[in-house]
Amino acid sequence: MIHLVGVPVLRKNHKIKTTLLKLQARAVFSPCPYKGEINIDTTISFISFQYLLKNGIIDTADVLEKAQEMKKQELINMNPWEMYQGKDSCWYVYLPSENDPQKRGKRVKRKDKKDLENFLADYWKEKSFNPTVEEIFNEWNDRRCDLGNIAQSTHERNQQTFNRHYTDFGKRKIKSLEPRDIQDFLESEIGQKELTSKAFSNLKSITVGFLKYAKREQYISFNVKETVDDLDVRDSTFKKTVKEDYEEVFDELELPKFTKYLAENADIVNLGIMLMLVTGIRVGELAALKWDDYGGNGLKIRRTETRYQVKKGQNAYEIKDFPKTAAGARYVIIPEDCLWIMKKLKAMNPFTEFIFMKKGKRLNTVSFRNRQYRICKKIGCYPKSPHKLRKTYASLLSDYNVDPKMTIEQMGHTNISCTQGHYFRNRKSLSTKTAILSSIPELQIAQKNNQNLCPDYLE
């Protein structure tokens, strides 16, 4: 037993929180107010342990030995069946069945009782160390963020995706999972949550990520890539979201009204919105621009703004010193007739580090996004986000047959197929489309006089 001399008596079962070295101990006190005996079962913090050790109150080896013995006995007690000695003097114990843990399974034999105890302790130590899917995900997601592999905003998006899909499945033990479990879960989520292709891609991405981490940590052994590749998923499986052209871009009637309003009300926010329109840059890239990035007749894009949630209802905004993608690091050209925008911005903020600052503070993406929605409402057009300006810019380049290589350089894309598939839209108004189609001779079929609108054979 460990005797404490000159240490105030603690209340029975008093617990001290630990952060470093955890030792199990339960205080069992003698009548003497300054003497007591401790069996290992409450938590003593590393600092407390160091104090007791330094003052010669406890024997380190004794404490550690008792802690290990207590833990070993706890593991042995997890086995449903007790050890017994056979007529051959050997020691035996039954393990739970793999198929039904309530039934006896394999019988283990050892000549020495201590050897069998060590086997049982190791067996249940491995069995009990079986975290949930949620715990593995959190380890993986937190570790990537701590290493700087992902931004805080990506960490938050991963968490949101996990919370949306893994409420129940996340409680399962990671070692219990088989490839079929993962496949059935992912395939069922598509229909139950009516996932689009993009939403499923996000779900699959985090699933592959934490499963690879689980395999590296030796919780699972199956091939993660093969498991995901064997999913029974087709393009027709996903929910299709159809968006009309007027929702995605400013058409030929809206854009003149929009630019006219910006030019007539050219404060720092509206100038920023105009700069996005004439360069195609992202709103996060705009908010992160510094005067050092401006030179000649263009802008170097080298950073972007990210947003993440500090607590519910409160977001934080910070600058990330690299753009959204590798291709995002680029030099965008400003049309000559629009260089006045930069001159006007310089007159507003001649000595600031960031281009878009107001009252000593950098303007974040929300300032530009909210302003643009208000302008859309004011001029009577369908509400569009700053990303729709980017799509409008790409569509304008397409309308004027700008070289594809130059288009992807301005947009910060790796190939033109991405721009064509997701950004190009028809900007012509309904009246213009009608006029174009009506001008085609082959489609000009006039109705003959006194023609029966419904022939007898169709009645």
N, C-alpha and C positions, 0 to 999 in steps of 0.2 A: 504493500500500500504506500501511497505518497502522503507524507505528513507536511502540513503547512504550519509553520511556526511564525507568529508575529504578523499574520495576514488576517484582516477583518473577516468575520464569518459572513458568507454569502447566504442569501435566502435559498431554501431548497429549490432545486431545479432551475436556478437562475441561469440565464443564457447570455453569453457575450458573443456578439456578431464577429465573424471573421472575414477577412478579405484575402489573406495570404495562406498561412499554415492553419489547417483545421484539425483539431484534436477532439475526439469525442470524450466527454467526461460528465459524470453526475456527482454532485457534492453530497457526501454522506458525513455529517458532522458529529464530533464527539461533544460531550457536555462542556468542555473547555471552550470559552469564547474565542480563543486565539489558536486553537489546534483543531485540525480536521483531517479526514481521510477522503481522498478523491478516487473514485473508480472512473475509468475513462468513458464519458457519455454526454457532456455539454460542450459547447464550443469555446475554445480559448483562442483569442486572436494571437497573431504572430508577435505583436508588441507585448502582450501580457506574458506570453511564453518566454520572450527574451528577458523580460524583467525577472521572472522566477528563476530562470537559468542563471542569469548574471549574479543573483544574490544567493546562489547555492541552495535554493529552496527545493528544487526538484532535480531528479536524475533524468537526463535526456534519454538515455538508452532505455530506462525503465518505462518512461511515458510512451515512446515509440513502440516498444515491444507489446505493451498492453493494448495500444490502439490497433496494432496489426492483428493481435489475437482476437480482439472484440469483433473486428471487421470480418475476419476469417470465420468466426463462429456464426455471424449473421448470414454469411453466404451459405454455409453448410445447412443452416436451419431453413433455407429456402427450398430444400429438397423435400418433396411430400412424403418420402419413405425413409425411415431410419436405417442406419447401418446395422448389420448383424454379423455375428461370427458363426461360421459353419462348423460342421463336425471335423473338417480338415484343418481347423484352426485359422483358415483364411477369413478375410473380411469381405462382405458383400454389400451392395446397395443397388436398388432399382432406380433408374432414371425415368422421367416422364416419356410417354410415347410421343413421337414426332407428329403423328396424325391426331392424337387425342391426348392432351397434357393431363387429363384426369385419370388416364389409365397407365398401368405399368408398361414400360418399354424395355430398353436394353438393361441387362444386369451387368454390373462392373465388379470385378474381383481384384483384390490386392492382398498380398501376404501380410502386410503391416497396416495396422489401423491408421497410423499417422499418414501413410502414403495415400490411403483412401480419402482421408480428410483433405489432404492437399489437392487431390484430384477433384473432389466435389467443390472445393472453394474456387479452383480455377474454372471449372465448368460453369458454375453459376455467376462468376464474375463476367465471363464472356457473354452469357445469356442475358444478364441484367443490364449490361452496357449496350442498350439498344434504343437510341434516341428516336423521337418521332420525325415524321417528314417535315413538320414545321420547324423543329429544332435544327435539322440539317440545312433547311433553306436559310434560316437566320444566320447560321454560321457562315455559309457560303456567301450570302449577300453582304453581311457585315465585313467579312474578310476582304472581299473585292474592293469595298469602299475604303477600308483602312489602308490597303496597299496602294490606293490611288488609281486602281484599274478602271473604276467607274466614278462618275460624279455623284454628289449627294442627290441630285435630282433624279438620276437613273436608279439609285438605290431606293428612292421613294416610289418611283414608278414600278419597280420590281415588286415592292411590298404591296402596292395597290393591286397589281395583277394577281399575286398570290392570295391576298385576302378575298378577292372576288371569286376565285375558283376552288381554293383548298380549305374551305371552312371545315368540312367533315373529313375529307381524305387526308388532310394535314395532320390529323390526330393518329393516323396509323403508324405503327412501328416500321422503321426503314428496313429492318432485316426481314420483315414478313412479306415484302413486296416481291412479286414475280413480274417478268416482262408483260404477261397478259393483263395484270392488274393496271399497269401504266397505260397500256393500249386501250383497254376498255374505258378507263377514266377519261383520257383525252378525247376519244371518239364520242363519248356520251356528252361531254361538255359542249361540243359544237352545236348539237341540237337543243340541249336544255337551255343554253345561254344565247342561242341564235348568234353565233360568232361569225364575224366577217373574216376574210382571209387574213387581214392584218391583225385582228384581235387574237386569232388562233396562233399566228406566228409569235406574238408576244408571250402567250401561254407556253408554247412549245419551247421557246428560248430559255425561259427560267427553269422549266422542267429538266431540259437537257443539262443546264448549268449545274443545278444542285445534285442531279443524279451522278454526273461525272465526279463531282466532289465526294459524294458518298462512296463511289467506287475507289477513288484514290485513298480514302480513309479506311477502305476494306470493310465497309458495312454491307455492300452488295458485290456480286461477282459477275452479273450478266452484262452483255455488251449493250451499252446505252444507245450507240448509233444504230445498230441493227434493230433494236426495239422500236425506235422512232421511225426508221425507214420502212418498217413493216406495217405502219398504220394504214388502215383502210380509209383513206381520205382522198377525195377528188375535188376538183375546182367547183363542181356543181353542188358539193356538200355545204358550202358556205353561204351565209346570207349575203345577198347582193344589195348594196346601197346605191341607188341611182340618183345622181345629182344633176340637175339641169345646168346648162351653160350659164344662165343668168345668176345662178347661185355661186358659181365658181370664178367668174371673171367680170370685169366691168366691160359692158358692150360699147359699141361705137356711139351710142346716144348718151350713156351714163358718164363715160370717161371725160368728155369735154366739160360737163357740169361739175364733175369732181375736181378736176385740175383748176378750173376757174375759181372755185371756192377756195382752194388751197392758196392760190396766188394772191387772191384779194384779202386773205386773212393769214398772211405769212408770218406767224409767230414761230418760235423755235420748234414746237411740236409739229405743226403743219409742214414746216420745211423738212423735218425728218421724214414725214410720210411721203412727201414729194420725192425725196432722195431715194426712198425704197422703190418708188414707181419707176424712176429713170435708170436705176442700176440693177434691180432685181434682188437686192440683198435681203437677207432674213432680218426680222425685227430684232432678234437677239444680237445679231452682228451689228446692227445699227446702234443699239444702246451701248455697245462696248467700244465704239469707235473713239480713237484718240487723234489729236491733231498730228501726231507723228505718223499716222497712217495715211495722211493726205499728201499727195505730191503729184506734180504734173497735172494731168487731167483725169486722175483716178484715185482709187482707195485700195490700200492693202487690207485684206481681211485676214486677221490673225487670231482673233479671239471672239468669244460670244458670251452672252449672259445666260445663266441658268437659274432656275427657281426651284426651291424645295420647301416643304412644310416644316416649320419649327414646332408648331403645335396646332391643334385644330383651329382653323380660321385665321391663322397667321403664317404668312409665307416670308421667306428670306430670299434675297436676290444677290448673286455674286458673279464676278467675272471669271470665266474659265479661259486660261491662256492658250487655248487652241480652239479652232472652229468645230462645228458639228461633226464633220467628216474630214478625211485626209484631203479629198478634192476641194473641200471648203476653203483651204488656204489658197488664196488667189488674189489677183489684181483686177479689180473691176473698173471699167472705163465709164466716165461720166460724159454724156453728150456735150459738145461744145456750147450749145445754146442753153445748157442747164448749169454751167459753171457758176452762174450768178448765185445759185443756191449756197454754194460753199463760201462765196464772198460775204453773203449776208450773214451766214452762221458765224464767220470769223469776226464780223463786226459786233455780233452779240456776245461772243465769248472769246476774246482775243488771247487771254492768258490762262485759260483752264486746261487741265490735262485731257479730260474727255470733251468731245465736241458738244455733246448734248447734256448741258448742266443748267440748272436753274436754282438761284438762291443758294449757291454753294453745294448743291446736291446733284448727283448724277440722275438723269431721268431713266427710269426702268421701262421695260417693255409694256407694262400696264398703261403707262401714260399714252403711248402711241396707239395701242389697241383700243382703249376706251374712246379716245378722240375720234378715231376713224369710224367707229360704230355711230357716234353722234353725228358726224358729218353725213354719213349715208342716210340717216333718218332725216336730216335737215334738207337734203337735196331730193329726197323722195326716191331713192333707189334701194334695192334689196340689200340688207345689212351684210357687209363683207369684212372679214378679218384681214390683217396685214399679209397673211399667207396668200390671200386671193389677189393681192397686188402683185405678188411674185408670179402667180399663174398668169395674170394679165400681161406682165412683162414678157414672159416666155411665149405667150400666144402672139404678142406683137412682133417678136423676132421671127416667129414662124410665118406670120402674115406677110412680112417683107423679105422673106426668103434669105434670112441671114445664114451664113455658113454654119452647119451643125457644130463644127469644132469650136467656133467662136461662141456659139450659143451655150455649150456645156461649160466653157471656160467662165463665161459671165455668171452662169447659174451655180457653178461649183458642183457639177455632176461628173460622174465618171464616164457615162456614155449617153448618147442621144436617145436611146430607147426609153430610159427612165424619164427624160423630159417629154418625149412624145406621148408616152403612156399615161403620165400623171399630171402633166402641166398644160399641154396644148389644148385649147378650147376654141370653139367657133364664136367669135366676138360680134358677128353680124346681128343686127336687130331683126326682129320678126318681119318688119316691113321690108327690109333689104333682102332677106331670104326669099320672101314671097315675090318680090320684083325680079330677082335673078331667075327663079324657077319659071316665072310667068313669061320671061323673055325667050325661053327655049322654043323654037318653032315646032318641034315635034310634040311638045306638050300643049300646044295651042289648038285644042280640038273644040270647035264651035258647035253649038247645038243647032240642029236644022229646024227650020220653021215647021210648025204643026206636027212635030215629032211626038209620037206616043211615048210618054215617059216610062210606061210600064207595059211592055209588049205582052200580047195575049198568052204566049207560051211561058211567061214567067209568073202569070197570075195563078 
